[in-house]
Amino acid sequence: MEKNKSTQKVLELNGRKFILIGTAHVSKASISEVENAIEDQKPDSVAIELDENRLKNMEDKESWKKMDIIEILKKKQGFLLLANIVLSAYQKRMGEDAGIKPGDEMAAAIKKAKELGIPQIMVDRPVTVTLRRAWEKNSFMGKCKLLSLLIATAFSKEEVSETEIENLKQSSEMDTMMQELSSYLPAVKEVLIDERDFYLASKIWSCPQKNILAVLGAGHLPGVSSHLEKIAAGKEIPDVSAIEKVPEKSAGAKVASWIIPILILGLIVTGFVVGGIEKGADLIGSWVWWNGILAAIGAAVAGGHILAILVSAVGAPFTSLCPFIGIGFVSGIVQALVKKPAVEDMENLQADASSVKGFYKNRILRVLLVFFLSSLGSSIGTFVGGATFISIFTR
């Protein structure tokens, strides 16, 4: 049995009741709707579209101050942090006019449930896993599109009215957005929406209580309800083990990561054998020049310290030949060490991420810029440097 209204779905399956509330994450109306639904329904438990880490960050307002940027780079999470900051800053900007912070409706659901003594269960997948899966599943062109979308989002000045935010909860508006995302970035839509629909449904189904109210982003409402019905009918098994971690690279992918370095080294050796010292030296010089200069330019454009720029210039030709470490990791750590972020940078992180000026003013964001742009410069240098080998061999 199913009951519907535009922002709610009520499913009665196998003797259990599931009340799904679809929200916009910066909607004042969503806060009231969630609070009223919990008050009226008094469910056995409230399932929240958050993971445990995000819940801790929401409850601990000082969490940003504890962030260790060097440790994040060491864990190879620089890009993930940058993407998360950009997306959070965009949501924060959307809600500013209405006086709403992203996730206020989730906080309101937790608060109301606690007031009524109702257990709260976090049912979302960790955001780091979601972002890493979205990155890994993309092709090279998909990664380029994703980067361009993040950059456009970071510096967009588009204003979104409260009416437009409320429209995001309507199925017609959401369907259009999903179709656009599917055509532009199908792998991202698969990870951010399709996988999480199944993950959320599985976790909601696994809640031990019989009467469950779930607070979800409106975009997940159709998918989650569909998966719940399939699970109830025995057509799907609520097992998320395949999508709750980042899959290890296959043996083929690991071998492929060595192809370009081996090819470059092979061509340089061939140059020495076929053309002698002069041609071999030209090949090495071209490789060092293009990798070093473009990585250094990237670090300089990021406003990096002179040491970070020099490290980029010297290190990029070597890190480009080693799949285990990128120049962004090295230059980012150097930048963080010589221009150590202060507490003020952490406090203003999301606000500064809303403007170009803020990215250059904030030392944490500057580290991430150095990391990203020196990596980008080195990647371009790898292809340009490799391409110049053709002209060196043919002259």
C-alpha positions in Angstrom: 0.0 0.0 0.0 1.3 3.4 -1.0 0.2 6.9 -0.2 1.7 9.9 -2.0 2.0 13.7 -1.8 4.5 15.8 -3.7 7.2 15.8 -0.9 6.2 12.6 0.9 5.7 8.9 0.3 4.1 6.5 2.7 4.8 2.8 2.0 3.2 -0.1 3.9 5.3 -3.1 3.1 5.4 -6.6 4.8 3.6 -5.3 7.9 6.0 -2.3 8.2 5.4 1.4 7.6 8.0 3.7 5.8 7.3 7.4 5.7 9.7 9.1 3.3 10.0 12.9 3.5 11.7 14.6 0.5 13.5 17.8 1.3 15.6 20.6 -0.3 18.8 21.0 1.9 18.5 24.7 2.1 14.7 25.0 2.4 12.9 26.7 5.3 9.7 24.9 4.4 11.5 21.5 4.6 12.4 22.2 8.2 8.8 22.8 9.2 7.6 19.8 7.2 10.1 17.5 8.8 9.4 18.7 12.4 5.6 18.4 11.8 5.9 15.0 10.3 7.9 13.6 13.3 5.5 15.3 15.7 2.4 13.9 14.0 3.6 10.4 13.1 5.7 9.7 16.2 7.6 6.9 14.4 9.6 4.2 16.1 12.8 5.6 14.6 13.9 8.4 12.3 16.4 7.6 9.5 18.5 10.5 8.4 20.4 11.1 5.1 23.7 11.6 6.9 26.7 9.4 7.7 28.3 9.2 11.1 31.2 11.5 10.1 29.0 14.3 8.8 26.8 13.9 12.0 30.0 14.5 14.1 30.9 17.5 12.1 27.4 18.9 12.4 27.4 18.4 16.2 31.0 19.6 16.6 31.1 23.2 15.4 34.8 23.3 16.0 35.6 20.3 13.7 37.1 22.5 11.0 39.7 23.8 13.4 41.0 20.2 14.0 41.7 19.6 10.3 45.2 18.7 9.4 45.8 19.6 5.8 49.1 17.8 5.6 47.6 14.6 6.8 44.8 14.9 4.2 47.4 15.3 1.4 49.3 12.3 2.8 46.1 10.2 2.6 45.7 11.3 -1.1 42.4 13.1 -0.2 43.3 16.6 -1.5 40.9 16.5 -4.4 38.1 15.0 -2.3 38.5 17.8 0.3 38.5 20.4 -2.5 35.4 19.0 -4.1 33.6 18.7 -0.7 34.4 22.3 0.2 33.2 23.6 -3.2 29.9 21.8 -3.0 29.3 22.8 0.7 30.1 26.4 -0.1 27.7 26.3 -3.0 24.9 25.0 -0.8 25.7 27.5 1.9 25.5 30.3 -0.7 22.1 29.0 -1.9 20.6 29.2 1.6 22.1 32.5 2.7 19.2 34.7 1.5 16.7 32.5 3.3 18.8 32.4 6.4 19.2 28.6 6.1 22.4 26.5 6.4 22.8 23.3 4.4 21.5 20.4 6.3 19.4 22.4 8.7 16.4 20.2 8.0 18.5 17.1 9.0 19.5 18.9 12.3 15.9 19.8 12.9 14.9 16.1 12.5 17.5 15.0 14.9 16.6 17.6 17.5 12.8 16.9 17.2 13.4 13.1 17.5 15.6 13.6 20.6 12.9 15.8 22.2 10.4 12.9 21.7 12.8 10.2 22.7 12.8 8.6 19.3 16.0 6.8 18.1 17.9 8.4 15.2 19.7 6.3 12.6 22.2 7.6 10.1 21.7 5.8 6.8 23.9 7.5 4.2 27.2 6.4 2.8 30.3 8.2 3.9 30.9 11.2 1.6 34.5 10.3 1.0 33.6 6.9 -0.4 30.9 8.5 -2.6 33.3 11.1 -4.0 36.1 8.7 -4.6 33.8 6.2 -6.4 32.5 9.1 -8.5 36.1 10.0 -9.5 37.3 6.5 -10.1 34.3 5.5 -12.2 34.8 8.4 -14.6 36.7 8.2 -17.9 39.4 10.8 -18.6 36.8 13.0 -20.4 34.4 12.5 -17.6 37.0 13.6 -15.1 37.6 16.8 -17.2 33.9 17.5 -17.2 33.6 17.0 -13.5 36.5 19.3 -12.8 35.0 22.0 -15.1 31.7 21.6 -13.3 33.3 22.0 -9.9 35.3 25.1 -11.0 32.1 26.7 -12.5 30.2 25.8 -9.3 32.9 27.3 -7.0 32.8 30.7 -8.7 29.2 30.9 -9.8 27.4 34.1 -8.8 24.0 32.7 -9.8 21.3 33.6 -7.2 18.6 31.1 -6.5 15.3 32.3 -5.1 13.4 30.6 -2.3 10.7 29.7 -4.9 13.3 27.9 -7.1 14.6 26.1 -4.0 11.1 24.8 -3.2 10.6 23.8 -6.8 13.6 21.4 -6.4 11.3 19.2 -4.3 8.8 18.8 -7.2 9.2 15.6 -9.3 9.1 17.5 -12.7 11.9 19.8 -11.7 14.0 17.0 -10.2 13.4 14.7 -13.2 14.7 17.4 -15.6 17.9 17.8 -13.4 18.5 14.1 -13.3 18.1 13.8 -17.1 20.6 16.6 -17.6 23.1 15.0 -15.2 22.7 11.6 -16.8 23.5 12.9 -20.2 26.4 15.1 -19.1 28.0 12.9 -16.4 26.4 9.4 -16.4 29.1 7.9 -14.1 28.6 10.7 -11.5 24.8 10.3 -11.6 25.2 6.6 -11.1 27.3 7.1 -8.0 25.6 10.1 -6.5 22.0 9.1 -7.2 21.5 5.5 -8.3 24.0 3.8 -5.9 22.9 6.0 -3.0 19.2 5.3 -3.7 19.9 1.6 -3.2 22.3 2.3 -0.2 19.7 4.5 1.5 16.9 2.0 0.9 18.9 -0.9 2.2 19.9 0.9 5.4 16.3 2.1 6.0 15.0 -1.4 5.4 17.6 -2.7 7.9 16.3 -0.5 10.7 14.9 -2.9 13.2 11.7 -0.9 14.0 8.4 -1.3 12.2 7.4 2.3 11.8 10.2 4.3 10.3 10.3 8.0 9.1 13.2 8.8 6.7 14.4 12.3 5.9 16.0 12.4 2.5 16.9 14.8 -0.3 13.9 15.1 -2.7 16.0 13.6 -5.5 16.2 10.3 -3.7 12.5 9.9 -3.0 11.5 8.0 -6.2 14.5 5.7 -6.2 14.5 4.9 -2.5 10.8 4.0 -2.6 11.2 1.8 -5.7 14.1 -0.1 -4.0 12.1 -0.5 -0.8 9.3 -2.1 -2.8 11.7 -4.4 -4.6 13.4 -5.4 -1.3 10.0 -6.1 0.2 9.0 -8.3 -2.8 12.3 -10.2 -2.6 13.5 -8.9 -5.9 16.5 -7.2 -4.3 18.7 -8.1 -1.3 19.6 -5.2 1.0 23.4 -5.9 0.8 25.5 -2.8 0.2 29.0 -4.4 0.6 29.7 -3.9 -3.1 29.2 -0.1 -3.0 30.3 0.9 0.5 34.0 1.0 -0.3 36.2 2.2 -3.1 37.1 -0.9 -5.3 40.8 -1.7 -5.5 42.4 -1.1 -8.9 42.4 -4.1 -11.1 45.7 -5.7 -12.1 45.2 -4.3 -15.6 44.7 -0.8 -14.2 47.8 -1.1 -12.1 49.8 -2.2 -15.2 48.3 0.6 -17.3 49.5 3.2 -14.8 53.1 2.2 -15.6 52.6 2.3 -19.4 53.4 6.0 -19.9 56.5 6.1 -17.6 57.9 2.9 -19.2 57.2 4.3 -22.7 58.9 7.6 -21.9 61.9 5.9 -20.4 62.1 3.5 -23.3 62.0 6.4 -25.8 64.8 8.2 -24.0 66.9 5.1 -24.0 66.2 4.6 -27.7 67.2 8.2 -28.4 70.6 7.5 -26.8 71.0 4.3 -28.7 69.8 5.5 -32.1 70.8 9.2 -32.1 73.6 9.3 -29.6 74.2 11.6 -26.6 72.9 14.7 -28.4 69.4 13.2 -29.2 69.1 11.5 -25.9 70.0 14.7 -24.1 67.4 16.6 -26.2 64.7 14.1 -25.1 65.6 14.4 -21.5 65.7 18.2 -21.8 62.3 18.3 -23.4 60.8 16.1 -20.8 62.3 18.0 -17.9 61.4 21.4 -19.4 57.8 20.7 -20.2 56.9 18.9 -17.0 58.9 21.2 -14.7 57.8 24.5 -16.3 54.1 23.7 -16.6 54.0 22.3 -13.0 55.8 25.4 -11.8 53.4 27.7 -13.7 50.5 25.9 -12.1 52.0 26.4 -8.6 52.7 30.1 -9.4 49.1 30.7 -10.8 47.9 29.2 -7.5 49.9 31.9 -5.6 52.3 29.3 -4.2 55.3 30.2 -2.2 58.6 30.4 -4.1 59.7 27.1 -2.5 56.5 25.3 -3.7 57.1 26.7 -7.2 60.7 25.5 -7.2 59.8 22.1 -5.8 57.2 21.8 -8.6 59.7 22.7 -11.3 62.4 20.2 -10.0 60.1 17.4 -8.8 57.5 17.1 -11.6 59.8 15.4 -14.2 60.5 12.7 -11.6 57.0 12.3 -10.1 55.5 12.1 -13.6 57.4 8.8 -14.0 56.2 7.4 -10.7 52.5 6.3 -10.3 52.8 6.3 -6.5 53.2 10.0 -5.9 52.2 13.1 -7.7 53.8 16.5 -7.7 50.7 18.1 -6.2 51.3 16.0 -3.0 54.8 17.3 -2.7 54.2 20.9 -3.6 51.0 21.1 -1.4 52.9 19.8 1.6 55.7 22.3 1.0 53.2 25.1 0.7 51.5 24.0 4.0 54.8 23.9 5.8 56.1 27.3 4.7 52.7 29.0 4.9 51.1 27.2 7.8 47.3 27.6 8.0 45.9 29.5 11.0 42.8 28.9 13.0 41.2 31.9 11.2 41.7 30.1 7.8 39.8 27.0 9.2 37.0 29.2 10.6 36.5 31.0 7.3 36.9 28.0 5.0 33.5 27.7 3.5 32.9 31.5 3.2 36.3 32.0 1.5 35.5 29.1 -0.9 32.7 31.2 -2.5 35.1 33.6 -4.3 38.3 33.7 -6.2 39.7 36.2 -3.8 38.8 33.9 -0.9 40.7 31.0 -2.4 43.9 33.1 -2.5 43.4 34.7 0.9 42.7 31.4 2.8 45.9 29.4 3.4 44.1 26.1 3.4 42.4 26.8 0.1 45.8 28.1 -1.2 47.4 24.7 -0.3 44.6 22.9 -2.2 45.1 25.3 -5.2 48.8 24.6 -5.3 48.1 20.9 -5.0 45.6 20.9 -7.8 47.2 23.4 -10.3 50.7 22.0 -10.0 49.2 18.5 -10.6 47.3 19.8 -13.6 50.4 21.5 -15.0 52.4 18.4 -14.7 49.7 16.3 -16.3 49.6 18.6 -19.3 53.4 18.6 -19.3 53.5 14.8 -19.5 51.4 14.8 -22.8 53.2 17.9 -24.3 56.6 16.6 -23.4 55.8 13.2 -24.8 54.4 14.7 -28.0 57.7 16.6 -28.6 59.5 13.3 -28.7 58.1 12.8 -32.2 59.6 16.0 -33.6 63.0 15.2 -31.9 63.1 11.7 -33.4 62.1 12.9 -36.9 64.5 15.8 -37.3 
